[in-house]
């Protein structure tokens, strides 16, 4: 019930404005968000690189309502790739399509994404298109395939809690698309998503096995020790090298496990979000760990 409430609140901009005006909430968010500026995100990526980890920078934002805001976001992403190259960081970039005008016009959004992918390719880099709620799943896959047909420096994300995901994985593999596999962090109805964690986990393992056996380089995104152990076990049993895939984890979550995987010789990439529009992302992280809500409630009126 609490998880559902938090996910619903993540979509409420008025509540977000009210909550983020509090200093305690902003400080709490810094556990999951590197900062509000590109400079802060670059510094976080540098720390990851120094610890033997790659990074994926994500300029936070969703559901822009006009072409001007989408174009400004595109320009931010172009700058991120420029800065990564200038700083010689081991990092790529993640983005959301609704931040780039998907709600405005598919063709317009496709053009912006293609321009970002072309900039990424010019630096021998890569753009990962994040997956949003299930209402956007097919449109996201279709757009990624259109862009990838013109430039392969783009991949996307598949969420194991959706019933349709195995079909989507096999579809994307036919064009060699690189995939990040995650469980999913949005509130979804039972007619499109597995309601039970055990079924989500079982589907995750099934999709992980398909991806690792595909011969393409994919990302296994999880903080779940059981999912990690299953991935390691499957790779070892099938002669899949540690260099043939990577684990991915979120900034500020299970840093102990991140260090352990790196020590064991696995590739690890940290997803580093930043920007002013951090509230929806922060609420989804709270939904994954509701115990943090008590801390915010106890301290909200003290700052």
Secondary structure by P-SEA (a helix, b strand, c coil): caaaaaaaacccaaaaaaaaccaaaaaaaccccccccaaaaaaaaaaaaaacbbbbbbccccccccaaaaaaaaaaaaaaaaaaaaaccccbbbbbcccccccccaaaaaaaaaaaaaaaaaaccbbbbbbccccaaaaaaaaaaaaaaacccccbbbbccccaaaaaaaaaaaabbbbbbcccccccccccccccaaaaaaaaaaaaaaaaaccbbbbbccccaaaaaaaaaaaaaaccccccbbbbbccccaaaaaaaaaaabbbbbbbcccccccaaaaaaaaaacccaaaaaaaccccc
